[in-house]
Amino acid sequence: MRVSCWKTPYSSKLDFVWLLIFCLTGDLLKSIIVNLAISAEEFQRLYEGSVKTVFAHSIDGRSIRFPANILRPYVMHSGVRGTFQIDFDDENRFKAINRVG
């Protein structure tokens, strides 16, 4: 598969940095970067049991669905906000999540 890195639009310096890392190393193939802004009220649904999955779009346009409980370490009084890198193993199962911005 050939990836044309320089034709992909980016919306911020952070997006450009991650895109550049991907183009140079290919290391982000098993990672996805998402910007999240989930209010405390929305995240409360997790604890009530009515929401178990978060659906988001990555900075490169891919769609991802992941278990909401992986965000628990990042819940603040205002909810969950920031840029996160979600890593997957060779079988595309969740491996780790880290706040990157």
DALINJO-V525368 format. One record per helix or strand. SS is the DSSP state (alpha for helix, beta for strand). FROM is the first residue (numbers start at 1). LEN is the number of residues. Records with the same first field share a line. If there is no record, write none. Layout:
# DALINJO-V525368
SS=FROM-LEN + FROM-LEN
This chain:
# DALINJO-V525368
alpha=5-3 + 13-13 + 27-4 + 40-9 + 68-7
beta=31-9 + 53-6 + 63-5 + 76-1 + 79-10 + 94-6
